[in-house]
Structure formats: structure tokens, C-alpha cells
Amino acid sequence: MDISMTNYYPLTAAQKMHHNWIMDYGTQQVSGVSVVASVQAELDFGLLKKCIQMETERSGCTRIRFTKPDKDGNVQQYLVKQDPRDIGFKDLSGMGSLAKADELMQQWAYETFDGDDIPMCEFTMLKLPEGYNGFFVHMDHRLIDSCGLVVMIGDLFQLYTYYKYGTAYPQELADFETVLKKDLAKAGNEKRFAKDKKFWDDQLDALGEPLYSDIQGPSVLEEARKRHGNPKLRSSDIEMKDLFVAVKDYHLEPGPTKNLIDFCMNHQLSMTNLLLLGIRTYLSKVNNGQEDITIQNFISRRSTHDEWTSGGSRTIMFPCRTVIAPETDFLSAAYEIQNMQNRIYMHSNYDPAFIMDEMRKRYNTPEHTGYESCYLTYQPMTVKVENEMLGTIRQHAKWFANGAATKKMYLTVSHTEDGGMNFSYHYQTAHLEEHDMELLYYYMMRILFKGIAEPDMSIGEIMELV
């Protein structure tokens, strides 16, 4: 490969977040994103291959490579001009059911991209049971996030229907490299950086050190205090050895889902903030009414057309910390969270690693400890073929767990094709069991539906009633 004209770039804050998980925990499994996208129809796999190859040209992020770390551990990224690899094909139609095929693809999702200066994206065309056909895509999380992948999949199917049925040619996607340069320029703006740092420092000045809250109750923090010989310790240990995660999905029916959506629309709330309220109220309930709760929330940072269509990894997590008294009514509590999230979004170009570094410096927390047990991603977009030629055909799409995580419990909430929502709980099996997820989902639903039915009821009353 001729790299004499190659441009090299540092990693963005979002990419660093995923990269640091690889470096800190010695596994690339924490950095993958995998999905199957299929329709219940015959596909021309020769044409599909052509469209996948075209998509790698249209979506620059698929062609990102990462250099070997330098002596300081820094990695750079660059784009190759072309990816001449063939697209694989696997016939899984004889496996009997989609569920069995999904189990096999889950094993594929566990596979890692190991090495420097190598492709970090892989497509596989599939013939699936029950008459479904499509493809499986597996990418390093530093290349793309779930929002970017949804846009890419939609673009790919639009290419297919253009060539197959003569539908409209898809609009051009934003150039990844151009948007990357803009993002790096924003991050390097000293005035912006100073404003962002002041915002996060002011939060710590106003509220002091956060307090850990666990979905298993206060015993987890008490055990950490004993291990570290500090009865006043406010952070708890992060699992460092056994990172395997299991997944438990729960489907919320379309009717109840519509009730949640209507409540959000009628009160000008975002679904993310309503979900955060459900999680934090459960944490408060199982931690003896603890008022100071922090949850790590992922923000997509896709506001403009270029940000939506450029691919890349833009999702980044920030701590959503709120102190809510039990006498606060449900709706007011939701607005408190929303106000905090709105302020965070204004400073979402800041590197979250700087926040953690500042807390370590201020509070001298033990190594590999943190203040959160729960992480949330709300994914409003579905992997769905929005096309008049394929849009009415039944579709099967499924996201797959990447097998390991440094996060104790990571909830992804997404919308389903039937108008419902899927609550996907990824949990570390070293400390949690499926029953813990059952309790969390059960009480989250009771809290949310009690709250939207009686928004004037106090958080304390809701915790007692549920």
C-alpha cells in the first residue's frame, strides 16, 4: 500500500473512549459493534456484493486503519483509498430458525480485530432461515457507533433498490475525513476547552464528590470500603478480570410504549431523560433513598446533516448526576434531569477522560474505582429498510453483544418494528444474574408508568408504592 500521501489524524474523544477500554482492559471485545440486517425476500447476492463494495467507498469510516502505538502509547488513524477485499457469503438457511442463526452470529460478534494497520470492518452476506436474506456487519467501535451504522445500512439498501428497481439514487453521504477535521478543530479550540472545563469543574465545586450507587444495593459500596480500609469511601471497584457479559432483552408492547412517548411529547421531555429518571429512582429505592445518584449516559452528538451521515464514532458518555429530594414530584424530577442533560450537551465536545482525571486528582480515589453502576444508551432509530420497494416486506434486524464490558450494567433501549421498545440489559456475570435484570426492568416499568399516570406524585411516594 502506498501511504506516501496518507493523512494521519489523532483519535477523537469518542474514539479514545473506546480505545482506552481496549488498552486498560487488554481486550478488543469491548470495542465491537455488530448487527444483522435482512428482509424476508429473495436478494440478488451479486448485486448486494456490488452495493456493499460501493458502500465502503461512500462511507469513509469503513476504511479507517489504526497505527501501532508510539512510545507514548498514542495511536493515529488514517483512511485507505480503497478496500479491495471480497465480500464473504454464508448460507445459514438450513439452521431451522432465526433464533439459532442469531446464536451463531453472536459468536461471530465475539471475534476481535487484532493487529495494527489492518481492516476493522467486515461484511458477510447471508442466506437465513425462514426466507430471510441480508448481511452481517461487524466493525470496531472506534470506526462507528450504532446511529452511524443505522444510517449506513439504510444507505446500502437504497443503493440496492436503485440498481434493482430503479428507485431514487441515495443522497451523497458527508465525507468522513472532512467532518473528522472539523471535530478535531473544535476539540483544539482553547476558548471552547476552557468553557467546557469550567462547566465540569463547577459541577464538582457545587456538589462535591459523587456517591456510588449500585443496582444491588448499598452492600456493594460497603464491601469496597472494607477492601480499601476506608469507611468514608464514596467510589466502588470496577471489575478488572472477569469482563464477560450476558444479555437479557425485554419487549415493551406498542400500547405502553405509546403511553411513554405521548407523555414525553405532551410535557416536552426527551425519552432519554424519562428513562434516566426510571433508572435513578430504582437506584435510590434500593440504596435506602439515596438522593445523590450518577448514571453514565451516552450522547450521540449528531445534530447536523453532516454529523448524521458521516459515519464515525460520535457517541460519547458523560456522567448525569442529580441530587433529587424524595418530596420532589415526578414531573419536576424529570425536568431536573432534562435541565442537567441540556447543559451537558452544550459541553459535549469535552473529553470525559478529563472529568475522571479531575475527580481522581481532587478526591484521591483508589485505582480502578468509579461512581456508577449503570450506563444508558437510548437508540431512537431502528435498523429498518425505508424504501418503497422493500419497506413493506418483513424484516429481521438484531444487535449483538460484543462479549465483554468494563461496565457493570449497560442498558440499550431501542424501538422495534411493531411500535414497541426493546430493553436490552448487558450485565457482567461476575457480579450480576439474570434475576437482577428482571428486578431492574420490573421496577423501572412500575416507576415509569406510575409516574406518568400521576406526575404530581412525589418520588418518595412512588418508591414506597412500587
Salt bridges, closest charged atoms under 4 A:
GLU42 OE1 - LYS127 NZ 3.86
ASP72 OD2 - LYS71 NZ 3.54
ASP83 OD2 - ARG85 NH2 2.71
ASP86 OD1 - LYS49 NZ 2.99
ASP102 OD1 - HIS396 NE2 3.15
ASP140 OD2 - ARG142 NH2 2.96
ASP145 OD1 - ARG302 NH2 2.96
ASP155 OD2 - ARG58 NE 2.79
GLU172 OE2 - ARG58 NH1 3.27
ASP183 OD2 - ARG314 NH1 2.55
ASP196 OD1 - HIS347 ND1 2.76
ASP201 OD2 - LYS197 NZ 2.64
ASP202 OD2 - LYS198 NZ 2.83
ASP205 OD1 - ARG362 NH1 2.79
ASP214 OD2 - LYS408 NZ 2.79
GLU222 OE2 - ARG225 NH1 2.84
ASP237 OD2 - ARG227 NH2 2.80
ASP237 OD1 - HIS228 NE2 2.79
GLU239 OE1 - HIS431 NE2 2.67
ASP249 OD2 - LYS398 NZ 3.92
GLU253 OE2 - HIS251 ND1 3.57
ASP262 OD2 - LYS258 NZ 2.73
ASP292 OD2 - ARG321 NH2 2.70
ASP306 OD1 - HIS305 ND1 3.74
GLU307 OE2 - LYS186 NZ 3.88
GLU307 OE2 - ARG314 NH2 3.44
ASP357 OD1 - ARG360 NH1 2.82
GLU358 OE1 - LYS361 NZ 3.28
GLU358 OE2 - ARG362 NE 2.73
GLU367 OE2 - HIS368 NE2 3.39
ASP418 OD2 - HIS251 NE2 3.15
GLU434 OE2 - LYS248 NZ 3.49
GLU438 OE1 - HIS435 ND1 3.48
GLU454 OE2 - LYS450 NZ 2.84
